[in-house]
Amino acid sequence: MNRKILVIEDDPANLRLIRYTLEKKGYEVVTALNGLEGLRKAQKEEPDLVILDVMLPGIDGYEICHRLRAEPQTAQLLILMFSAKSQEVDKATGLKVGADDYLTKPADPSEIIRRVERLLDQKTTVRSQKVA
């Protein structure tokens, strides 16, 4: 079964890069260009992981992350914030609102894959420990 990743990103070039990188590794990719669309797709598509930009039109990534964590259906989603905001305060805010990891742009495609796989592996490990 392919893992499904929701990418919430408003920049077409970044979106293409992330999508290409993930699809090349065999992931199913669902995209959203703004926060409201991202929230809807997170509930409808039930992705394994969300890659979330911070600076989005309408609702920013911090608020989206907060809302995803507040809803029982999406509270356990893995969230990788991916943003050009690279100050320590930005990273701290992302983690405080519930992101599992924070990666700054630009990032090498191999680093994106490394972070995604690490998060998904952690989720698999936690699940197998709960079953055992």
PyRosetta script that sets phi, psi and omega in degrees:
from pyrosetta import init, pose_from_sequence

init()
pose = pose_from_sequence("MNRKILVIEDDPANLRLIRYTLEKKGYEVVTALNGLEGLRKAQKEEPDLVILDVMLPGIDGYEICHRLRAEPQTAQLLILMFSAKSQEVDKATGLKVGADDYLTKPADPSEIIRRVERLLDQKTTVRSQKVA")
pose.set_psi(1, 129.0)
pose.set_omega(1, 177.9)
pose.set_phi(2, -73.7)
pose.set_psi(2, 139.7)
pose.set_omega(2, 174.8)
pose.set_phi(3, -78.3)
pose.set_psi(3, 141.3)
pose.set_omega(3, -178.1)
pose.set_phi(4, -104.6)
pose.set_psi(4, 131.4)
pose.set_omega(4, 179.6)
pose.set_phi(5, -123.5)
pose.set_psi(5, 129.3)
pose.set_omega(5, 175.7)
pose.set_phi(6, -96.8)
pose.set_psi(6, 124.8)
pose.set_omega(6, 178.0)
pose.set_phi(7, -109.9)
pose.set_psi(7, 117.1)
pose.set_omega(7, 178.2)
pose.set_phi(8, -106.3)
pose.set_psi(8, 102.0)
pose.set_omega(8, -172.1)
pose.set_phi(9, -151.8)
pose.set_psi(9, 130.3)
pose.set_omega(9, -177.5)
pose.set_phi(10, -94.7)
pose.set_psi(10, -12.4)
pose.set_omega(10, -179.7)
pose.set_phi(11, -89.0)
pose.set_psi(11, 116.4)
pose.set_omega(11, -176.0)
pose.set_phi(12, -57.5)
pose.set_psi(12, -38.2)
pose.set_omega(12, -179.2)
pose.set_phi(13, -67.2)
pose.set_psi(13, -44.8)
pose.set_omega(13, 177.2)
pose.set_phi(14, -63.9)
pose.set_psi(14, -40.8)
pose.set_omega(14, 179.7)
pose.set_phi(15, -61.5)
pose.set_psi(15, -44.7)
pose.set_omega(15, 178.2)
pose.set_phi(16, -61.6)
pose.set_psi(16, -44.8)
pose.set_omega(16, -179.8)
pose.set_phi(17, -60.8)
pose.set_psi(17, -48.6)
pose.set_omega(17, -178.6)
pose.set_phi(18, -63.9)
pose.set_psi(18, -46.4)
pose.set_omega(18, -179.2)
pose.set_phi(19, -59.6)
pose.set_psi(19, -48.8)
pose.set_omega(19, -180.0)
pose.set_phi(20, -59.4)
pose.set_psi(20, -46.1)
pose.set_omega(20, -179.0)
pose.set_phi(21, -59.4)
pose.set_psi(21, -46.1)
pose.set_omega(21, -177.8)
pose.set_phi(22, -72.0)
pose.set_psi(22, -42.9)
pose.set_omega(22, -179.5)
pose.set_phi(23, -64.8)
pose.set_psi(23, -34.3)
pose.set_omega(23, 177.8)
pose.set_phi(24, -61.8)
pose.set_psi(24, -30.0)
pose.set_omega(24, 178.4)
pose.set_phi(25, -90.1)
pose.set_psi(25, 3.0)
pose.set_omega(25, 175.3)
pose.set_phi(26, 94.3)
pose.set_psi(26, 7.6)
pose.set_omega(26, 178.7)
pose.set_phi(27, -82.3)
pose.set_psi(27, 147.3)
pose.set_omega(27, 170.9)
pose.set_phi(28, -85.1)
pose.set_psi(28, 129.4)
pose.set_omega(28, -175.4)
pose.set_phi(29, -117.2)
pose.set_psi(29, 129.2)
pose.set_omega(29, 174.2)
pose.set_phi(30, -115.7)
pose.set_psi(30, 139.7)
pose.set_omega(30, -176.7)
pose.set_phi(31, -123.3)
pose.set_psi(31, 155.5)
pose.set_omega(31, 174.0)
pose.set_phi(32, -142.2)
pose.set_psi(32, 139.5)
pose.set_omega(32, -176.0)
pose.set_phi(33, -95.5)
pose.set_psi(33, -6.9)
pose.set_omega(33, 178.1)
pose.set_phi(34, -152.2)
pose.set_psi(34, 172.2)
pose.set_omega(34, -174.5)
pose.set_phi(35, -63.9)
pose.set_psi(35, -45.0)
pose.set_omega(35, -179.4)
pose.set_phi(36, -62.9)
pose.set_psi(36, -44.2)
pose.set_omega(36, 177.5)
pose.set_phi(37, -62.4)
pose.set_psi(37, -39.7)
pose.set_omega(37, 178.9)
pose.set_phi(38, -62.8)
pose.set_psi(38, -43.6)
pose.set_omega(38, 178.1)
pose.set_phi(39, -61.8)
pose.set_psi(39, -43.8)
pose.set_omega(39, 178.7)
pose.set_phi(40, -61.7)
pose.set_psi(40, -45.4)
pose.set_omega(40, -177.7)
pose.set_phi(41, -69.6)
pose.set_psi(41, -30.9)
pose.set_omega(41, 177.5)
pose.set_phi(42, -62.8)
pose.set_psi(42, -37.2)
pose.set_omega(42, 179.2)
pose.set_phi(43, -78.5)
pose.set_psi(43, -42.3)
pose.set_omega(43, -175.5)
pose.set_phi(44, -74.3)
pose.set_psi(44, -44.0)
pose.set_omega(44, -172.3)
pose.set_phi(45, -86.6)
pose.set_psi(45, -18.7)
pose.set_omega(45, -178.0)
pose.set_phi(46, 47.7)
pose.set_psi(46, 62.5)
pose.set_omega(46, -179.0)
pose.set_phi(47, -71.6)
pose.set_psi(47, 162.5)
pose.set_omega(47, 175.6)
pose.set_phi(48, -80.9)
pose.set_psi(48, -25.6)
pose.set_omega(48, -176.5)
pose.set_phi(49, -155.4)
pose.set_psi(49, 149.3)
pose.set_omega(49, 176.1)
pose.set_phi(50, -119.2)
pose.set_psi(50, 129.3)
pose.set_omega(50, 169.3)
pose.set_phi(51, -101.3)
pose.set_psi(51, 120.0)
pose.set_omega(51, -167.4)
pose.set_phi(52, -124.6)
pose.set_psi(52, 119.2)
pose.set_omega(52, 173.7)
pose.set_phi(53, -73.7)
pose.set_psi(53, 150.2)
pose.set_omega(53, 178.5)
pose.set_phi(54, -83.9)
pose.set_psi(54, -46.7)
pose.set_omega(54, -175.7)
pose.set_phi(55, -91.7)
pose.set_psi(55, 99.5)
pose.set_omega(55, -178.1)
pose.set_phi(56, -127.3)
pose.set_psi(56, 155.2)
pose.set_omega(56, 175.4)
pose.set_phi(57, -68.6)
pose.set_psi(57, 142.4)
pose.set_omega(57, 178.7)
pose.set_phi(58, 83.3)
pose.set_psi(58, -101.1)
pose.set_omega(58, -177.7)
pose.set_phi(59, -97.0)
pose.set_psi(59, 128.8)
pose.set_omega(59, -179.6)
pose.set_phi(60, -78.6)
pose.set_psi(60, 168.2)
pose.set_omega(60, -175.8)
pose.set_phi(61, -62.2)
pose.set_psi(61, -32.8)
pose.set_omega(61, 178.0)
pose.set_phi(62, -62.5)
pose.set_psi(62, -44.5)
pose.set_omega(62, -179.9)
pose.set_phi(63, -67.6)
pose.set_psi(63, -39.5)
pose.set_omega(63, 178.0)
pose.set_phi(64, -60.8)
pose.set_psi(64, -46.4)
pose.set_omega(64, 179.4)
pose.set_phi(65, -59.1)
pose.set_psi(65, -46.3)
pose.set_omega(65, 178.5)
pose.set_phi(66, -58.3)
pose.set_psi(66, -45.7)
pose.set_omega(66, -179.3)
pose.set_phi(67, -66.2)
pose.set_psi(67, -39.1)
pose.set_omega(67, 178.6)
pose.set_phi(68, -63.0)
pose.set_psi(68, -40.6)
pose.set_omega(68, 179.7)
pose.set_phi(69, -69.6)
pose.set_psi(69, -27.1)
pose.set_omega(69, -177.2)
pose.set_phi(70, -79.6)
pose.set_psi(70, -20.6)
pose.set_omega(70, -177.9)
pose.set_phi(71, -93.7)
pose.set_psi(71, 127.5)
pose.set_omega(71, -179.4)
pose.set_phi(72, -54.1)
pose.set_psi(72, -37.7)
pose.set_omega(72, -177.6)
pose.set_phi(73, -66.0)
pose.set_psi(73, -30.4)
pose.set_omega(73, -175.6)
pose.set_phi(74, -116.6)
pose.set_psi(74, 2.8)
pose.set_omega(74, -174.2)
pose.set_phi(75, -60.8)
pose.set_psi(75, -29.6)
pose.set_omega(75, -176.2)
pose.set_phi(76, -95.8)
pose.set_psi(76, 2.9)
pose.set_omega(76, 179.4)
pose.set_phi(77, -59.7)
pose.set_psi(77, 141.5)
pose.set_omega(77, 171.8)
pose.set_phi(78, -77.5)
pose.set_psi(78, 133.9)
pose.set_omega(78, -178.2)
pose.set_phi(79, -128.7)
pose.set_psi(79, 121.1)
pose.set_omega(79, 173.8)
pose.set_phi(80, -109.4)
pose.set_psi(80, 109.5)
pose.set_omega(80, 175.8)
pose.set_phi(81, -78.1)
pose.set_psi(81, 136.5)
pose.set_omega(81, -176.1)
pose.set_phi(82, -134.0)
pose.set_psi(82, 105.9)
pose.set_omega(82, -169.6)
pose.set_phi(83, -145.6)
pose.set_psi(83, 155.1)
pose.set_omega(83, 173.4)
pose.set_phi(84, -76.6)
pose.set_psi(84, -13.1)
pose.set_omega(84, 177.9)
pose.set_phi(85, -74.7)
pose.set_psi(85, 107.1)
pose.set_omega(85, -169.8)
pose.set_phi(86, -112.0)
pose.set_psi(86, 5.6)
pose.set_omega(86, 177.7)
pose.set_phi(87, -70.9)
pose.set_psi(87, 152.0)
pose.set_omega(87, 178.9)
pose.set_phi(88, -58.2)
pose.set_psi(88, -36.4)
pose.set_omega(88, 179.7)
pose.set_phi(89, -63.3)
pose.set_psi(89, -35.1)
pose.set_omega(89, 178.5)
pose.set_phi(90, -66.9)
pose.set_psi(90, -45.1)
pose.set_omega(90, 178.2)
pose.set_phi(91, -62.2)
pose.set_psi(91, -45.3)
pose.set_omega(91, -179.3)
pose.set_phi(92, -61.3)
pose.set_psi(92, -40.8)
pose.set_omega(92, 178.7)
pose.set_phi(93, -63.8)
pose.set_psi(93, -44.7)
pose.set_omega(93, 178.7)
pose.set_phi(94, -58.1)
pose.set_psi(94, -44.9)
pose.set_omega(94, 179.9)
pose.set_phi(95, -70.5)
pose.set_psi(95, -35.3)
pose.set_omega(95, 179.8)
pose.set_phi(96, -64.9)
pose.set_psi(96, -37.6)
pose.set_omega(96, -179.7)
pose.set_phi(97, -81.7)
pose.set_psi(97, -3.5)
pose.set_omega(97, 171.9)
pose.set_phi(98, 122.8)
pose.set_psi(98, 3.1)
pose.set_omega(98, 178.4)
pose.set_phi(99, -66.7)
pose.set_psi(99, 145.5)
pose.set_omega(99, 177.5)
pose.set_phi(100, -83.2)
pose.set_psi(100, -25.7)
pose.set_omega(100, 179.6)
pose.set_phi(101, -156.8)
pose.set_psi(101, 162.3)
pose.set_omega(101, -177.7)
pose.set_phi(102, -139.6)
pose.set_psi(102, 121.1)
pose.set_omega(102, -178.8)
pose.set_phi(103, -121.2)
pose.set_psi(103, 133.3)
pose.set_omega(103, -178.8)
pose.set_phi(104, -93.9)
pose.set_psi(104, 147.3)
pose.set_omega(104, 176.7)
pose.set_phi(105, -87.4)
pose.set_psi(105, 152.1)
pose.set_omega(105, -10.8)
pose.set_phi(106, -75.6)
pose.set_psi(106, 150.9)
pose.set_omega(106, 178.3)
pose.set_phi(107, -127.4)
pose.set_psi(107, 143.9)
pose.set_omega(107, 176.0)
pose.set_phi(108, -65.7)
pose.set_psi(108, 139.6)
pose.set_omega(108, 178.9)
pose.set_phi(109, -52.7)
pose.set_psi(109, -35.9)
pose.set_omega(109, 179.8)
pose.set_phi(110, -66.0)
pose.set_psi(110, -31.6)
pose.set_omega(110, 177.6)
pose.set_phi(111, -71.8)
pose.set_psi(111, -36.7)
pose.set_omega(111, 176.3)
pose.set_phi(112, -60.2)
pose.set_psi(112, -49.1)
pose.set_omega(112, 179.9)
pose.set_phi(113, -61.4)
pose.set_psi(113, -43.8)
pose.set_omega(113, -179.4)
pose.set_phi(114, -58.5)
pose.set_psi(114, -45.3)
pose.set_omega(114, -179.0)
pose.set_phi(115, -67.5)
pose.set_psi(115, -43.5)
pose.set_omega(115, 179.6)
pose.set_phi(116, -60.8)
pose.set_psi(116, -48.4)
pose.set_omega(116, -177.5)
pose.set_phi(117, -65.6)
pose.set_psi(117, -37.1)
pose.set_omega(117, 178.3)
pose.set_phi(118, -62.9)
pose.set_psi(118, -44.6)
pose.set_omega(118, 179.1)
pose.set_phi(119, -64.4)
pose.set_psi(119, -44.8)
pose.set_omega(119, -179.7)
pose.set_phi(120, -65.4)
pose.set_psi(120, -37.4)
pose.set_omega(120, 176.9)
pose.set_phi(121, -64.9)
pose.set_psi(121, -39.8)
pose.set_omega(121, 178.0)
pose.set_phi(122, -62.0)
pose.set_psi(122, -41.1)
pose.set_omega(122, 180.0)
pose.set_phi(123, -64.1)
pose.set_psi(123, -43.1)
pose.set_omega(123, 179.4)
pose.set_phi(124, -63.7)
pose.set_psi(124, -42.0)
pose.set_omega(124, 179.5)
pose.set_phi(125, -63.1)
pose.set_psi(125, -44.3)
pose.set_omega(125, 179.4)
pose.set_phi(126, -62.1)
pose.set_psi(126, -43.8)
pose.set_omega(126, 180.0)
pose.set_phi(127, -62.1)
pose.set_psi(127, -44.4)
pose.set_omega(127, -178.4)
pose.set_phi(128, -67.3)
pose.set_psi(128, -30.6)
pose.set_omega(128, 177.4)
pose.set_phi(129, -70.2)
pose.set_psi(129, -34.9)
pose.set_omega(129, 178.9)
pose.set_phi(130, -68.7)
pose.set_psi(130, -35.8)
pose.set_omega(130, -178.9)
pose.set_phi(131, -71.6)
pose.set_psi(131, -37.6)
pose.set_omega(131, -175.0)
pose.set_phi(132, -70.0)
pose.dump_pdb("model.pdb")
